[in-house]
Amino acid sequence: MAMKKLINDPDNLVQELLEGFALAHGEQVCLTDDRLVVRAREKEQNKVALVTLGGAGHEPALSGFVGEGMLDISVPGEIFAAPGPPKVLQALKTAQREAGILFIVLNHAGDVLSAKVAGDMAAKEGIRFEQVLTHEDISSAPRTDPDNRRGLVGCLPVIKVAGAAAEAGRSLEECAAIARRMEAGMATLAVAVSGATHPSTGEVIAEIEEGTMVVGMGQHGEAGGGTQPLKTADETAEIMLEALLDDIDAKAGDELFVLLNGAGATTLMELYLVLRRVNALLKERGITLARSLAGEYLTVQEMGGFQMCVGKLDEELKALWDAPCDAPAWTRS
């Protein structure tokens, strides 16, 4: 497939997209001279700061999650590449405060390595932080092997509830416990129906034959759980939801959130059809769809498909989900 994108010099791509992003959302975020995306209105120093890192090219993630009630700093890397440890360390230094930092990392090799090196350096400098790793992709490893599970769009609900807790003045230990509780009770599965191209190189990220879909595709085109004939919205919802509910051991009486994340070329129409079927399936099992989101939050350029993330909610997590936030990708008044 040939790349068709409106770009300029690939070497300046990330800098230019971040400048445009900051212009589009100037009331919520700022771009620093050292290319960190930070809150436009800085959080009080007596409240825990939230920091994350990750490659560009997945817009609005991850910088779209920066704002009041969510992240304080996002450290963007190059397209689909983790930022280097010095940049991550700079973010931790910038966020440093007595209340501490909640450092949220998606489980991808480059992100984890940069976070480890930067974290070790930050610890030597006396910077107080807790790291939470998100690894909820059920296609990459079983629940008994969390270290080999990829982190997908599940980072968003983790950031939301932990950010709300931080905004409310909860301690670092409390914010970390809330983030880990949300992360432990959720699972994500992706399906891809068409591939994408790398905006810097023009190379094909993933090629998917006409009339087929791949269940379990990673967000960089990593191999999934298998190719099968393209299904209807209802059939796809059934395949994905059954696997996810089994993974989190959902039972009648549970309250869940469902997050449908479009991969880049999937329409809202399709996501709404899937969500409608998900709700019906949950009702059949006696499970409550307590909260839901459908839209584009973590994309893979022009890939067709979506990620389905489900997770268990309790009264505290529901209240934190509902708390006000003001970030480019999620605003609640």
PEVEN-V596489 format. One record per pair of residues at least 24 apart in sequence whose C-alpha atoms are under 10 Angstrom apart, sorted by the first residue. I is the first residue (numbers start at 0). J is the second residue. Records with the same first field share a line. If there is no record, write none. Layout:
# PEVEN-V596489
I=J / J
This chain:
# PEVEN-V596489
0=194 / 195 / 196 / 201 / 202 / 203 / 204 / 205 / 206
1=195 / 196 / 201 / 202 / 203
2=195 / 196 / 197 / 198 / 200 / 201 / 202 / 203 / 301
3=196 / 198 / 201 / 301
4=196 / 197 / 198 / 199 / 201 / 300 / 301
5=198
6=198 / 199
7=199
8=199
9=78 / 198 / 199 / 200 / 201
10=77 / 199
11=77 / 199
12=55 / 56 / 77 / 78 / 198 / 199
13=54 / 55 / 56 / 75 / 76 / 77 / 78 / 199
14=55 / 75 / 77
16=55 / 56 / 58
17=55 / 62 / 75
20=58 / 59 / 62 / 63 / 327
21=62 / 63 / 327
23=327
24=63 / 66 / 326 / 327
25=327
26=66 / 325 / 326 / 327
27=63 / 64 / 65 / 66 / 67 / 325 / 326 / 327
28=62 / 63 / 64 / 65 / 66 / 67 / 71 / 72 / 325 / 326 / 327
29=65 / 66 / 72
30=72 / 73
33=74 / 86 / 89 / 90
34=73 / 74 / 75 / 76 / 86 / 90
35=62 / 72 / 73 / 74 / 75 / 76 / 86 / 87 / 89 / 90 / 93
36=61 / 62 / 63 / 64 / 65 / 66 / 70 / 71 / 72 / 73 / 74 / 75 / 90
37=62 / 65 / 66 / 70 / 71 / 72 / 73 / 74 / 90 / 93 / 94
38=62 / 64 / 65 / 66 / 67 / 69 / 70 / 71 / 72 / 73 / 325 / 326
39=65 / 66 / 67 / 71
40=66 / 67 / 71
41=66 / 67 / 71 / 94
42=66 / 67 / 68 / 70 / 71 / 94 / 165 / 166
43=96 / 98 / 166 / 168
44=94 / 95 / 96 / 97 / 98 / 99
45=96 / 97 / 98 / 99 / 165 / 166 / 168 / 169 / 170
46=96 / 97 / 98 / 99 / 100 / 164 / 165 / 166 / 167 / 168 / 169 / 170 / 171
47=71 / 94 / 95 / 96 / 97 / 98 / 99 / 100 / 101 / 128 / 161 / 162 / 164 / 165 / 166 / 167 / 168 / 169 / 170 / 171 / 172 / 174
48=72 / 91 / 93 / 94 / 95 / 96 / 97 / 98 / 99 / 100 / 101 / 102 / 128 / 161 / 162 / 165 / 166 / 171 / 174
49=73 / 91 / 94 / 99 / 100 / 101 / 102 / 103 / 128 / 129 / 130 / 158 / 161 / 162 / 165 / 171 / 174
50=74 / 87 / 90 / 91 / 93 / 94 / 100 / 101 / 102 / 103 / 104 / 128 / 130 / 158
51=75 / 87 / 90 / 91 / 101 / 102 / 103 / 104 / 105 / 110 / 114 / 130 / 131 / 154 / 158
52=76 / 80 / 81 / 82 / 83 / 86 / 87 / 90 / 102 / 103 / 104 / 105 / 110 / 111 / 113 / 114
53=77 / 78 / 79 / 80 / 81 / 82 / 83 / 87 / 104 / 105 / 107 / 109 / 110 / 111 / 113
54=78 / 79 / 80 / 81 / 82 / 109 / 110
55=79 / 80 / 81 / 82
56=80 / 197 / 198 / 199 / 219 / 297 / 298 / 299 / 300
57=218 / 219 / 262 / 263 / 295 / 296 / 297 / 298 / 299 / 300
58=263 / 295 / 296 / 297 / 298 / 299 / 300 / 328
59=295 / 296 / 297 / 298 / 327 / 328
60=152 / 154 / 155 / 295 / 296 / 297 / 298 / 327 / 328
61=152 / 154 / 155 / 296 / 297 / 298 / 328
62=326 / 327 / 328
63=296 / 297 / 326 / 327 / 328 / 329
64=154 / 155 / 158 / 159 / 162 / 296 / 324 / 325 / 326 / 327 / 328 / 329 / 330
65=158 / 162 / 324 / 325 / 326 / 327 / 328 / 329
66=162 / 324 / 325 / 326 / 327 / 328 / 329 / 330
67=162 / 163 / 166 / 323 / 324 / 325 / 326 / 330
68=158 / 159 / 160 / 161 / 162 / 163 / 164 / 165 / 166 / 167 / 319 / 322 / 323 / 324 / 325 / 326 / 329 / 330 / 331
69=155 / 156 / 157 / 158 / 159 / 160 / 161 / 162 / 163 / 164 / 165 / 166 / 323 / 324 / 325 / 326 / 329 / 330
70=101 / 102 / 103 / 158 / 159 / 161 / 162 / 163 / 165 / 324 / 326
71=100 / 101 / 162
72=102
73=103
76=110
77=199
78=197 / 198 / 199 / 200
79=109 / 197 / 198 / 218 / 219 / 299
80=107 / 108 / 109 / 110
81=107 / 108 / 109 / 110 / 111 / 112 / 113 / 114
82=109 / 110 / 113 / 114
83=109 / 110 / 112 / 113 / 114 / 116 / 117
84=110 / 112 / 113 / 114 / 115 / 116 / 117 / 118 / 119 / 120
85=113 / 114 / 116 / 117 / 120
86=113 / 117
87=113 / 114 / 115 / 116 / 117 / 118 / 121
88=113 / 114 / 116 / 117 / 118 / 119 / 120 / 121 / 126
89=117 / 121
90=117
91=117 / 118 / 120 / 121 / 126 / 127 / 128
92=121 / 124 / 126
94=126 / 128
95=121 / 125 / 126 / 127 / 128
96=126 / 127 / 128
97=126 / 127 / 128 / 171
98=127 / 128 / 165 / 168 / 169 / 170 / 171 / 172
99=126 / 127 / 128 / 129 / 170 / 171 / 172
100=126 / 127 / 128 / 129 / 130 / 165 / 170 / 171 / 174 / 175
101=127 / 128 / 129 / 130 / 131 / 158 / 161 / 162 / 165 / 171 / 172 / 174 / 175 / 178
102=128 / 129 / 130 / 131 / 132 / 175
103=129 / 130 / 131 / 132 / 133 / 154 / 157 / 158 / 161 / 175 / 178
104=130 / 131 / 132 / 133 / 134 / 150 / 154
105=131 / 132 / 133 / 134 / 135 / 148 / 149 / 150 / 151 / 152 / 153 / 154
106=131 / 132 / 133 / 134 / 135 / 136 / 145 / 146 / 147 / 148 / 149 / 150 / 151 / 154
107=132 / 133 / 134 / 146 / 147 / 148 / 149 / 150 / 151
108=147 / 149
127=171
128=171 / 172 / 175
129=171 / 172 / 174 / 175 / 176
130=175 / 178 / 179
131=157 / 175 / 176 / 178 / 179 / 182
132=157 / 178 / 179 / 182
133=157 / 178 / 179 / 181 / 182 / 183 / 185
134=182 / 183 / 185 / 186 / 187
135=182 / 183 / 184 / 185 / 186 / 187 / 188 / 246 / 308 / 309 / 310
136=185 / 186 / 187 / 188 / 189 / 215 / 216 / 217 / 243 / 306 / 307 / 308
137=185 / 186 / 187 / 188 / 189 / 215 / 224 / 242 / 243 / 246 / 247
138=186 / 187 / 188 / 189 / 214 / 215 / 216 / 217 / 222 / 223 / 224 / 225 / 242 / 243
139=188 / 215 / 216 / 217 / 221 / 222 / 223 / 224
141=246
142=183 / 186 / 246 / 247
145=183
149=187 / 217 / 218
150=186 / 187 / 217 / 218
151=186 / 187 / 188 / 189 / 217 / 218 / 260 / 297 / 306 / 307 / 308
152=186 / 187 / 188 / 189 / 218 / 258 / 259 / 260 / 295 / 296 / 297 / 298 / 306 / 307 / 308
153=181 / 182 / 185 / 186 / 187 / 258 / 260 / 297 / 306 / 307 / 308 / 309 / 310
154=178 / 181 / 182 / 297 / 308
155=258 / 296 / 297 / 308 / 328 / 329
156=181 / 182 / 185 / 256 / 258 / 308 / 309 / 310 / 316 / 319 / 320
157=181 / 182 / 183 / 185 / 316 / 320
158=182 / 320
159=316 / 319 / 320 / 321 / 322 / 323 / 324 / 329
160=315 / 316 / 317 / 318 / 319 / 320 / 321 / 322
161=316 / 319 / 320
162=319 / 320 / 322 / 324
163=316 / 318 / 319 / 320 / 321 / 322 / 323 / 324
164=315 / 316 / 318 / 319 / 320 / 322
166=319 / 322 / 323 / 324
167=319 / 322
177=315 / 316 / 319
178=316
180=311 / 312 / 316
181=310 / 311 / 312 / 313 / 316
182=310 / 311
183=247 / 310 / 311
184=246 / 247 / 248 / 249 / 255 / 309 / 310 / 311 / 312
185=243 / 244 / 246 / 247 / 248 / 255 / 256 / 257 / 308 / 309 / 310 / 311 / 312
186=240 / 242 / 243 / 244 / 245 / 246 / 247 / 257 / 307 / 308 / 309 / 310 / 311
187=215 / 239 / 240 / 242 / 243 / 246 / 257 / 258 / 259 / 306 / 307 / 308 / 309 / 310
188=214 / 215 / 216 / 217 / 223 / 224 / 239 / 240 / 242 / 243 / 305 / 306 / 307 / 308 / 309
189=213 / 214 / 215 / 216 / 217 / 218 / 223 / 224 / 239 / 259 / 260 / 261 / 262 / 304 / 305 / 306 / 307 / 308
190=214 / 215 / 216 / 217 / 223 / 224 / 225 / 226 / 235 / 239 / 261 / 262 / 303 / 304 / 305 / 306 / 307
191=215 / 216 / 217 / 218 / 220 / 223 / 226 / 229 / 261 / 262 / 265 / 302 / 303 / 304 / 305 / 306
192=216 / 226 / 228 / 229 / 230 / 262 / 264 / 265 / 302 / 303 / 304 / 305
193=262 / 264 / 265 / 301 / 302 / 303 / 304
194=220 / 262 / 264 / 299 / 300 / 301 / 302 / 303 / 304
195=219 / 220 / 262 / 263 / 264 / 299 / 300 / 301 / 302 / 303
196=220 / 299 / 300 / 301 / 302
197=299 / 300 / 301
198=300 / 301
204=299 / 300 / 302
205=302
206=302
207=302 / 303
212=303 / 304
213=304
214=238 / 239 / 304 / 305 / 306
215=239 / 306
216=304 / 305 / 306
217=299 / 306
218=262 / 297 / 298 / 299 / 300 / 302 / 305 / 306
219=298 / 299 / 300 / 302
220=299 / 302
231=269 / 272 / 273
232=269 / 270 / 271 / 272 / 273 / 274 / 275 / 276
233=272 / 273 / 274 / 275 / 276 / 277 / 280
234=273 / 276
235=273 / 276 / 277
236=270 / 272 / 273 / 274 / 275 / 276 / 277 / 278 / 280 / 307
237=273 / 276 / 277 / 280
239=277 / 306 / 307 / 308
240=276 / 277 / 280 / 281 / 307 / 308 / 309
241=277 / 280 / 281
243=307 / 308 / 309 / 310
244=281 / 309 / 310 / 311
246=309
247=309 / 310 / 311
248=311
249=281 / 284 / 286 / 309 / 310 / 311
250=281 / 284 / 285 / 286
251=281 / 282 / 283 / 284 / 285 / 286 / 287
252=284 / 285 / 286 / 287
253=281 / 284 / 285 / 286 / 287 / 288 / 289 / 310 / 311 / 312 / 313
254=281 / 285 / 286 / 287 / 288 / 289 / 290 / 310 / 311 / 312 / 313 / 314 / 317
255=281 / 286 / 287 / 288 / 289 / 290 / 291 / 309 / 310 / 311 / 312 / 313 / 317
256=287 / 288 / 289 / 290 / 291 / 292 / 308 / 309 / 310 / 311 / 312 / 317 / 320
257=288 / 289 / 290 / 291 / 292 / 293 / 307 / 308 / 309 / 310 / 311
258=290 / 291 / 292 / 293 / 294 / 296 / 305 / 306 / 307 / 308 / 309 / 310
259=291 / 292 / 293 / 294 / 295 / 296 / 305 / 306 / 307 / 308 / 309
260=292 / 293 / 294 / 295 / 296 / 297 / 298 / 304 / 305 / 306 / 307 / 308
261=293 / 294 / 295 / 296 / 297 / 298 / 299 / 302 / 303 / 304 / 305 / 306 / 307
262=294 / 295 / 296 / 297 / 298 / 299 / 300 / 301 / 302 / 303 / 304 / 305 / 306
263=294 / 295 / 296 / 297 / 298 / 299 / 300 / 301 / 302 / 303 / 304 / 305
264=295 / 298 / 299 / 300 / 301 / 302 / 303 / 304 / 305
265=294 / 295 / 298 / 301 / 302 / 303 / 304 / 305
266=294 / 295 / 303 / 304 / 305
267=293 / 294 / 295
268=293
269=293 / 304 / 305
270=294 / 295 / 304 / 305 / 306 / 307
273=307
274=307
287=312
288=312
289=313 / 317
290=317 / 320 / 321
292=329
294=328
295=328
296=327 / 328 / 329
297=328
